[in-house]
């Protein structure tokens, strides 16, 4: 495998921005699998009479498989090499997401719906691991921004298609929407697979950047990383924060319906739910490069503290002031803007701490926290049913955000600073 040599400082290879934008395109093509799912829940329930909780288990299965496959996909990308690894994973992933959505179109039972969710999740996970791994490897000097742009494709990609998908569902039924979007997304991914690749050398940032962000001077394997206490602190933080955002993603349509405003016209004939989904996806996507860029300059942990505290405030605003059409759109948008950045900050911090050589596998191990968090999403329905409203759900989400903000600033930041002071700047934590 190539990658034994290292380029540092300003010696960055040409063509890395083209590779970054290809990764962004791939992420945009799998965004619908998560962020447009809420549009299909109602039509599926109406067509088959299944309960909302039973249907939402398909969403949970998709998230779980999408996240838990990523360490294996990341390991394959790292060990197959920069030329074969990324292209192979994108090819397999493109085939998987295409097949999964076509299966959704013909799913006449919950079992088949769950199987389709698992297959599309496996494909999306392979693509996600590859693209994020490529971003952290190509841009050691702008890691937060690069990962943020890549993750923005996944966060904001659905903003371009939620209205066409909803129109197609209304005109032709949800089956046709699954079928044609599944085929289109899969075909384009297979084409891109022949172009995407990783850097031929291990790249590192300048000494000043490495010192400011406490970037590791060596690359740790996934086994070494899993024995580090800092990794498990990051994992717990990721789970706590991801669960709240996934709940909002999966339950946005039911929340708007319970507020009695989902189908209210609000802008040029578009309903509150349609406008909210577009705004949410855009802000979710913008949060990733924005806070990633901020973290490149301010530091990962301080940026986390700011963003997650604002996220807690956003849930409070949705509970107290989000019952009107425009206030619902604004408050929901603020939630997504203060949540989406986890997908740029955590991979960047993980690679800063444990090095770039095994970054695809290492960042993917941390990304499985999203799958763990997905297991908590159905309990939002349980809590809402038990209390008769969404207020308690929002309070729990706000408390979770405050806890993660505190851990980032008061625990993680001084911990990493002590490591840098004791072992020398740029040295990763000792494993146990």
C-alpha positions as CSV (number, residue, x, y, z in Angstrom):
1,X,0.0,0.0,0.0
2,X,1.2,3.5,-0.9
3,X,1.3,6.2,1.7
4,X,4.6,5.6,3.4
5,X,5.9,9.0,2.5
6,X,4.7,12.3,3.9
7,X,4.0,15.7,2.5
8,X,3.7,18.6,5.0
9,X,3.1,22.3,5.3
10,X,2.4,24.0,1.9
11,X,3.4,21.0,-0.2
12,X,-0.2,20.0,-1.0
13,X,-0.9,18.0,-4.2
14,X,-2.9,19.5,-7.1
15,X,-6.4,18.2,-7.7
16,X,-7.4,17.8,-4.1
17,X,-10.3,20.2,-4.4
18,X,-11.7,18.3,-7.4
19,X,-11.6,15.1,-5.3
20,X,-13.3,17.0,-2.4
21,X,-16.1,18.1,-4.6
22,X,-16.6,14.6,-6.0
23,X,-17.0,13.5,-2.4
24,X,-19.6,16.2,-1.8
25,X,-21.5,15.0,-4.9
26,X,-21.5,11.4,-3.6
27,X,-22.9,12.6,-0.2
28,X,-25.6,14.7,-1.9
29,X,-26.7,11.6,-3.7
30,X,-27.3,9.6,-0.5
31,X,-28.9,12.5,1.5
32,X,-32.4,11.6,0.5
33,X,-32.2,8.2,2.2
34,X,-32.2,10.0,5.6
35,X,-33.5,13.5,5.2
36,X,-36.4,12.9,2.8
37,X,-37.6,9.8,4.8
38,X,-40.1,11.8,6.8
39,X,-42.0,12.5,3.5
40,X,-42.6,8.8,3.0
41,X,-43.8,7.9,6.5
42,X,-47.4,9.2,6.1
43,X,-48.0,7.7,2.6
44,X,-46.6,4.4,3.7
45,X,-48.9,4.4,6.8
46,X,-51.9,5.3,4.7
47,X,-51.2,2.6,2.1
48,X,-50.6,-0.3,4.5
49,X,-52.2,0.7,7.8
50,X,-48.9,0.1,9.7
51,X,-48.3,2.1,12.9
52,X,-46.0,5.0,12.9
53,X,-43.7,3.3,15.4
54,X,-43.4,0.2,13.3
55,X,-42.6,2.3,10.2
56,X,-40.0,4.3,12.0
57,X,-38.1,1.2,12.9
58,X,-37.1,1.1,9.2
59,X,-35.5,4.5,9.8
60,X,-33.7,3.2,12.8
61,X,-32.5,0.1,10.9
62,X,-31.2,2.4,8.1
63,X,-29.2,4.6,10.5
64,X,-27.9,1.6,12.4
65,X,-26.6,-0.3,9.3
66,X,-25.4,2.9,7.7
67,X,-23.2,3.7,10.7
68,X,-22.1,0.2,11.9
69,X,-20.8,-0.8,8.4
70,X,-18.6,2.3,8.2
71,X,-15.6,0.8,10.2
72,X,-15.4,-2.1,7.9
73,X,-15.7,0.1,4.8
74,X,-13.2,2.5,6.2
75,X,-10.8,-0.3,7.0
76,X,-11.2,-1.5,3.4
77,X,-10.5,1.9,2.0
78,X,-7.4,2.4,4.1
79,X,-5.9,-1.0,3.3
80,X,-6.9,-1.3,-0.4
81,X,-4.9,1.8,-1.1
82,X,-5.8,5.3,-2.4
83,X,-6.5,4.2,-5.9
84,X,-8.6,1.1,-5.4
85,X,-10.1,1.6,-2.0
86,X,-12.3,4.7,-2.6
87,X,-13.5,3.6,-6.1
88,X,-14.5,0.1,-4.9
89,X,-16.5,1.4,-1.9
90,X,-18.3,4.0,-3.9
91,X,-19.2,1.4,-6.6
92,X,-20.5,-1.1,-4.0
93,X,-22.3,1.7,-2.1
94,X,-24.0,3.0,-5.3
95,X,-25.3,-0.4,-6.1
96,X,-26.6,-0.9,-2.6
97,X,-28.5,2.4,-2.3
98,X,-30.1,1.9,-5.7
99,X,-31.3,-1.6,-4.8
100,X,-32.5,-0.5,-1.4
101,X,-34.8,2.2,-2.7
102,X,-36.1,0.1,-5.5
103,X,-37.0,-2.5,-2.9
104,X,-38.8,0.2,-0.9
105,X,-41.0,0.9,-3.9
106,X,-42.3,-2.7,-3.9
107,X,-42.2,-3.4,-0.1
108,X,-45.6,-5.0,0.8
109,X,-44.6,-6.0,4.3
110,X,-42.7,-4.5,7.2
111,X,-40.1,-7.3,6.8
112,X,-39.3,-6.3,3.3
113,X,-39.3,-2.6,4.3
114,X,-36.8,-3.4,7.0
115,X,-34.6,-5.4,4.6
116,X,-34.6,-2.5,2.1
117,X,-33.5,-0.2,4.9
118,X,-30.7,-2.5,5.8
119,X,-29.4,-2.8,2.2
120,X,-29.6,1.0,1.5
121,X,-27.9,1.6,4.9
122,X,-25.0,-0.7,4.0
123,X,-24.5,1.2,0.7
124,X,-24.8,4.6,2.3
125,X,-22.3,3.7,5.0
126,X,-19.7,2.6,2.5
127,X,-20.1,5.9,0.7
128,X,-20.1,8.0,3.9
129,X,-16.9,6.3,5.3
130,X,-15.1,6.8,2.0
131,X,-15.9,10.4,1.5
132,X,-15.2,11.5,5.0
133,X,-12.0,9.5,5.1
134,X,-10.9,11.2,1.9
135,X,-11.6,14.7,3.2
136,X,-9.6,14.3,6.4
137,X,-6.7,12.8,4.4
138,X,-6.6,15.4,1.6
139,X,-6.9,18.5,3.9
140,X,-4.9,18.2,7.1
141,X,-4.5,22.0,7.0
142,X,-8.2,22.7,6.6
143,X,-9.7,19.5,8.1
144,X,-12.7,21.1,9.7
145,X,-13.7,23.0,6.6
146,X,-13.1,20.0,4.2
147,X,-15.0,17.5,6.4
148,X,-17.7,20.1,6.8
149,X,-18.1,20.6,3.1
150,X,-18.2,16.9,2.6
151,X,-20.8,16.4,5.4
152,X,-22.7,19.3,4.0
153,X,-23.5,17.3,0.9
154,X,-25.2,14.7,3.1
155,X,-26.9,17.4,5.2
156,X,-28.1,19.8,2.5
157,X,-28.3,17.5,-0.5
158,X,-31.9,16.7,0.1
159,X,-32.8,20.4,0.0
160,X,-32.6,20.2,-3.8
161,X,-35.0,17.2,-4.0
162,X,-37.5,17.3,-1.1
163,X,-40.0,19.4,-3.1
164,X,-39.7,17.2,-6.3
165,X,-40.0,14.1,-4.2
166,X,-43.1,15.4,-2.4
167,X,-44.6,16.4,-5.7
168,X,-43.9,13.0,-7.2
169,X,-45.4,11.3,-4.2
170,X,-48.6,13.5,-4.6
171,X,-48.8,12.9,-8.3
172,X,-47.7,9.3,-8.7
173,X,-47.5,7.8,-5.2
174,X,-44.6,7.1,-2.9
175,X,-43.7,3.9,-4.8
176,X,-42.7,5.8,-8.0
177,X,-40.7,8.3,-5.9
178,X,-38.7,5.5,-4.3
179,X,-38.2,3.8,-7.7
180,X,-37.0,6.6,-9.9
181,X,-34.9,8.5,-7.4
182,X,-33.3,5.2,-6.3
183,X,-32.3,4.3,-9.9
184,X,-31.0,7.8,-10.6
185,X,-29.0,8.1,-7.5
186,X,-27.4,4.7,-8.0
187,X,-26.4,5.2,-11.6
188,X,-24.6,8.5,-10.9
189,X,-22.7,7.0,-8.0
190,X,-21.5,4.1,-10.1
191,X,-20.2,6.7,-12.6
192,X,-18.4,8.7,-10.0
193,X,-16.8,5.6,-8.6
194,X,-14.4,5.5,-11.5
195,X,-12.9,8.9,-10.7
196,X,-12.7,9.2,-6.9
197,X,-9.4,8.4,-5.2
198,X,-7.3,9.3,-2.1
199,X,-3.9,11.0,-1.8
200,X,-0.9,8.9,-2.7
201,X,1.1,10.2,0.3
202,X,0.2,10.8,3.9
203,X,-0.3,14.6,4.2
204,X,0.3,16.7,7.3
205,X,-0.3,20.3,8.1
206,X,2.3,22.9,9.1
207,X,3.8,22.8,12.6
208,X,1.8,25.8,13.7
209,X,-1.5,24.2,12.7
210,X,-0.6,20.9,14.3
211,X,0.3,22.7,17.6
212,X,-2.8,24.8,17.6
213,X,-5.2,21.9,17.1
214,X,-3.1,19.3,19.0
215,X,-2.8,17.1,15.9
216,X,-1.0,13.8,16.4
217,X,2.5,13.3,15.1
218,X,1.9,9.7,14.5
219,X,-1.1,7.6,13.2
220,X,-2.8,5.2,15.6
221,X,-4.5,2.0,14.4
222,X,-8.1,1.5,15.3
223,X,-7.1,-1.1,17.9
224,X,-4.9,1.4,19.6
225,X,-7.6,4.1,19.4
226,X,-10.2,1.9,21.0
227,X,-8.0,1.5,24.0
228,X,-7.8,5.2,24.5
229,X,-10.2,6.8,27.1
230,X,-10.5,9.9,25.0
231,X,-12.1,7.9,22.2
232,X,-14.9,6.7,24.6
233,X,-15.5,10.2,25.9
234,X,-15.9,11.3,22.3
235,X,-18.2,8.4,21.7
236,X,-20.5,9.2,24.6
237,X,-20.7,12.8,23.5
238,X,-21.5,11.9,19.9
239,X,-24.3,9.5,21.1
240,X,-25.9,12.1,23.3
241,X,-25.9,14.8,20.6
242,X,-26.8,12.6,17.6
243,X,-29.9,11.2,19.3
244,X,-31.5,14.6,19.6
245,X,-30.9,15.5,16.0
246,X,-32.0,12.2,14.6
247,X,-35.2,12.5,16.6
248,X,-35.9,15.9,15.0
249,X,-35.1,14.5,11.6
250,X,-37.4,11.5,11.9
251,X,-40.3,13.2,13.8
252,X,-40.4,16.6,12.0
253,X,-43.5,15.8,10.0
254,X,-45.4,14.3,13.0
255,X,-44.5,17.3,15.2
256,X,-45.8,19.7,12.5
257,X,-48.9,17.7,12.2
258,X,-49.5,17.6,15.9
259,X,-49.1,21.4,16.0
260,X,-51.8,21.6,13.3
261,X,-49.6,23.5,10.8
262,X,-48.0,20.8,8.5
263,X,-50.2,21.5,5.5
264,X,-50.8,25.2,6.0
265,X,-49.7,27.3,2.9
266,X,-46.9,29.6,3.8
267,X,-44.8,30.6,0.8
268,X,-45.9,30.7,-2.8
269,X,-48.3,27.9,-2.1
270,X,-45.7,25.6,-0.4
271,X,-46.8,24.2,2.9
272,X,-45.1,24.7,6.3
273,X,-43.7,21.2,6.2
274,X,-42.2,21.6,2.7
275,X,-40.6,24.9,3.5
276,X,-39.3,23.7,6.9
277,X,-37.7,20.6,5.2
278,X,-35.9,22.8,2.6
279,X,-34.8,25.3,5.2
280,X,-33.7,22.6,7.7
281,X,-31.7,20.7,5.1
282,X,-30.0,23.9,3.9
283,X,-29.1,25.1,7.5
284,X,-28.1,21.6,8.4
285,X,-25.7,21.6,5.5
286,X,-24.4,25.1,6.1
287,X,-23.6,24.3,9.7
288,X,-21.1,21.7,8.8
289,X,-18.6,23.8,6.8
290,X,-19.3,26.9,8.9
291,X,-18.6,25.4,12.3
292,X,-15.8,23.2,10.7
293,X,-14.1,26.4,9.5
294,X,-14.6,28.1,12.9
295,X,-13.0,25.0,14.6
296,X,-10.0,25.3,12.3
297,X,-9.3,28.7,13.9
298,X,-11.0,28.6,17.4
299,X,-10.4,24.9,18.2
300,X,-12.7,21.9,18.1
301,X,-13.8,21.8,21.7
302,X,-14.7,25.5,22.1
303,X,-16.6,25.4,18.9
304,X,-18.5,22.3,20.2
305,X,-19.4,24.1,23.4
306,X,-20.8,27.1,21.6
307,X,-22.8,25.1,19.0
308,X,-24.3,22.6,21.4
309,X,-25.3,25.3,23.9
310,X,-27.1,27.1,21.1
311,X,-28.7,23.8,20.2
312,X,-30.2,23.5,23.7
313,X,-31.6,27.0,23.3
314,X,-33.1,26.0,20.0
315,X,-35.1,23.1,21.4
316,X,-36.5,25.5,24.1
317,X,-37.6,27.9,21.4
318,X,-39.4,25.2,19.4
319,X,-41.2,24.1,22.5
320,X,-42.2,27.6,23.6
321,X,-42.6,29.6,20.4
322,X,-42.7,27.1,17.5
323,X,-46.5,26.6,17.2
324,X,-46.9,29.2,14.4
325,X,-46.1,28.5,10.8
326,X,-43.1,30.8,10.4
327,X,-41.9,30.4,14.0
328,X,-42.0,26.6,13.5
329,X,-39.8,27.0,10.3
330,X,-37.3,29.3,12.1
331,X,-37.1,27.3,15.3
332,X,-36.7,24.0,13.5
333,X,-34.1,25.5,11.3
334,X,-32.1,26.6,14.3
335,X,-32.1,23.1,15.7
336,X,-30.7,21.7,12.5
337,X,-28.1,24.5,12.2
338,X,-26.8,23.8,15.7
339,X,-26.8,20.0,15.2
340,X,-25.3,19.3,11.8
341,X,-21.8,20.4,12.8
342,X,-21.3,17.2,14.7
343,X,-20.5,15.5,11.4
344,X,-17.6,17.9,10.8
345,X,-16.3,18.4,14.3
346,X,-16.1,14.8,15.5
347,X,-14.3,13.3,12.5
348,X,-11.9,16.3,12.5
349,X,-11.2,15.9,16.2
350,X,-10.8,12.2,15.9
351,X,-8.2,12.5,13.1
352,X,-6.4,15.4,14.9
353,X,-6.1,13.1,17.9
354,X,-5.3,9.7,16.3
355,X,-3.6,10.7,13.0
356,X,-4.4,10.5,9.3
357,X,-3.1,7.2,8.0
358,X,-6.0,5.1,9.4
359,X,-8.4,8.0,9.4
360,X,-11.2,6.4,7.3
361,X,-11.4,3.4,9.7
362,X,-10.9,5.5,12.9
363,X,-13.4,8.2,12.1
364,X,-15.9,5.5,11.0
365,X,-15.5,3.7,14.4
366,X,-16.5,7.0,16.1
367,X,-19.3,7.4,13.5
368,X,-21.0,4.2,14.8
369,X,-22.1,6.4,17.7
370,X,-24.8,7.6,15.3
371,X,-26.1,4.1,15.0
372,X,-26.2,3.7,18.7
373,X,-28.0,7.0,19.0
374,X,-30.6,5.8,16.4
375,X,-31.7,3.1,18.9
376,X,-33.0,6.0,21.1
377,X,-35.1,7.6,18.4
378,X,-38.3,5.4,18.8
379,X,-38.4,6.3,22.5
380,X,-39.3,9.9,21.5
381,X,-42.6,8.5,20.3
382,X,-43.0,6.5,23.6
383,X,-42.3,9.7,25.6
384,X,-44.6,11.8,23.5
385,X,-47.4,9.2,23.9
386,X,-46.9,9.0,27.6
387,X,-46.9,12.7,28.2
388,X,-49.4,13.7,25.5
389,X,-47.1,16.2,23.8
390,X,-43.6,17.0,22.6
391,X,-42.6,19.3,25.4
392,X,-40.9,16.7,27.6
393,X,-39.1,15.4,24.5
394,X,-37.7,18.8,23.8
395,X,-36.6,19.3,27.4
396,X,-34.7,16.0,27.3
397,X,-33.0,17.1,24.1
398,X,-32.0,20.4,25.5
399,X,-30.5,18.8,28.6
400,X,-28.5,16.4,26.4
401,X,-27.1,19.3,24.4
402,X,-26.0,21.2,27.5
403,X,-24.3,18.1,28.9
404,X,-22.3,17.6,25.7
405,X,-21.3,21.3,25.6
406,X,-20.1,21.0,29.2
407,X,-18.1,17.8,28.5
408,X,-16.4,19.4,25.4
409,X,-15.3,22.6,27.2
410,X,-14.7,21.4,30.8
411,X,-13.5,17.9,30.3
412,X,-12.2,17.1,26.8
413,X,-10.4,20.4,26.1
414,X,-8.3,20.5,29.3
415,X,-7.6,16.8,28.9
416,X,-6.2,17.2,25.5
417,X,-4.3,20.3,26.6
418,X,-2.6,18.3,29.4
419,X,-1.6,15.6,27.0
420,X,0.0,18.2,24.7
421,X,1.8,19.9,27.7
422,X,3.1,16.6,29.0
423,X,4.0,14.7,25.9
424,X,4.6,17.6,23.5
425,X,2.3,19.3,21.1
426,X,0.9,17.1,18.4
427,X,1.2,13.8,20.4
428,X,-1.9,11.7,20.7
429,X,-3.1,10.3,24.0
430,X,-1.4,7.2,25.3
431,X,-3.5,4.0,25.0
432,X,-4.2,1.8,28.0
